[in-house]
Amino acid sequence: MSSVVKRQKKVLSLIVGIFLVGSQPAEQVLASITRADKVVVIKSERVMKLLKEGTVVKSYEIALGKEPVGAKAQKGDKKTPEGTYILDRRNPNSKFYRSIHVSYPNRSDLENAQKCGISPGGDIMIHGLPKGLERVGELHTLVNWTKGCIAVTNAQMDEIWQMVPNGTPIEIKP
């Protein structure tokens, strides 16, 4: 489908949404049209995709933990987890602009850590850039710099914040 046709469909959807919803502001209507129902991270490609009904609606280049290869196994290993989780809560005042919590560790992660007698760690987030470094923008993706989180620009975090409700599943692939 050409970009012109996609743009026309988006405009038509917005107009229909405004007509049906009435006095709701256009940005609220647009946000309701583009709500993601799943997030997929592909670590090897350093990409995060927001999906709605199996179709990618938005894609972002990301930075990961400093040790991106392999699944997170223990606290302090600087790895980003791999598996299926839920985006379960948000912090509008994070030291990394805004953040959405990933429900790591899941049951399997906890069992594996217990077998090894280690702490699986936690506090894994999708987040923006650290305060004071916002101007770095998309250059932040040139290196993996987090302690295991998934980082995007602050502008991208604003989009994700609007498009991804609490309770959305996230699948993090190698």
Order of alpha helices (4+ residues) and beta strands (2+ residues): alpha-alpha-beta-beta-beta-beta-beta-alpha-beta-beta-alpha-beta
